[in-house]
Every structure is written in C-alpha cells, then in structure tokens.
Amino acid sequence: MSQRDKKRLQAARNEPCVRCGREGETRAAHYCGFRQHALGKGRSLKAADEATAWLCHSCDDLFSESSYPRWEGGSKNIERSEEFLYLCVLTSIRRAEQ
C-alpha cells in the first residue's frame, strides 16, 4: 500500500460527511473493520489512505475501534464493517466525480 497522501487526507475538510451530511468537521477516517489488515493495517499503522471515508466527528467515533461495544453481537460487527466499507466506496465515488 502507498505512503500517506496528505493532499488526499486534507481534501476531506471541505466536504460533507458521507454518512450524515454534516459539514465543517469532516475528516478522512481510515477503515477499521474485518478486512483492515488486507488494506494495509498493521501494528501502529492505519489502513491505506485509499480506504478512507469522509466522516464527521460523530460518525468517525461510531466506527472507531473503541466503539465496538455499541455494536453488540457478531452480526452487528459485520454490519459495522460492511457499512464502513460502503462509506469508503461512496467517498471514492465523490473523489472521482470532482
């Protein structure tokens, strides 16, 4: 996977959250789900910048690893991971349309 792309990461600041539409506090949130290690995640490393979603603070917090208890049960973890991947795809589509 590639090194950090500051331009790609900073581009999120000017965009609305892909999940809730909130503006003004968006960041590039790195994917952390079942497939994170296939996407570059390792010890002390985040997933690749290509696996990011433009999320506001609240939505980013919902998908962070510290929020796993909010997604109770095995199927909920699958839903969380799948939704995060979907948001990464939506972000990629928005980038391509710009």
N, C-alpha and C positions, 0 to 999 in steps of 0.2 A: 504494500500500500504506500501511498505517497506521504511526503512530509506535510506538515501543517501549512495550509494555504490561508494566510492572513486575510487576503482580499475576499476570499470565499466566506470566511467566518464573519468578517465585519459587514458583509453585504446584508446580513440578516437584520441589522439595526434599523434599516429604513423600510422594513417590510412588516405587514401584519402577521400575527400568529396564524399558522396554517390550521390550527385546531379550533380556536375560538374567535379569531379575527381581531383581537385586541392589538392596538398599535402603541408604539412608544417605548416598549420594554422587551422587544424581541431579541432573541439570541439564537445562535446556531447550537442546538442541543445534539450531542453525539449519541447515536443509538446505543442503548444498553438493554439487550434482550437475549433471547435464546441463541441467536446467530451472531452475537457481538464478536466472538473470537474469530469467526470466519471473515469478519470485516475489519480486522486489524487490531482488535482489543487484546491487550496483554497486561502483564504486571506493570502498573504505573503508566499505562498507555491507554488513551481513549481509542475508540473505533476511528476509522479513516474519516477525513473531512467530507468525503463523498456520501457518507452515511450519517448525515445530519438533517435535522428538521428545524424549521424556523418556528420556535415556540416562545411564548411569553413566560414570565417567571412562574406563574401559577401552573401552567401546563407542563413546563420543564420539571417543576417539582413533583408533579403527579407521576411522571415517568422515570424519575431518578431511582437509583437502586435503594436508597433509604426509604422509599415509599412502597416497597414490596408488600408490607403488611396491609396496606389499603386494598390490595388486590388479593383477597383471600381465596384460597383454593387453587388447585392445579390448573383448571381450565381458565381461571381469571388471569393467571400468569401468561398463558398462551394468548389470551385476548389482548393483554397489555403489550406483549411483544409484537403481535400482529398489527395492532393499531399504530405503534411507534414506527414500524417498517412502512406502513401505509403513509404516514405523515412524512417520512423521508422521501417517498416517491412523489408525493404532492409537491414537496419543496423542489425536487429535481425538475418537475414539470414547470413550475413557476420560473426557475432559473433559465430553463431552455426557452421559455416564451419571452424573456426580456431581451 
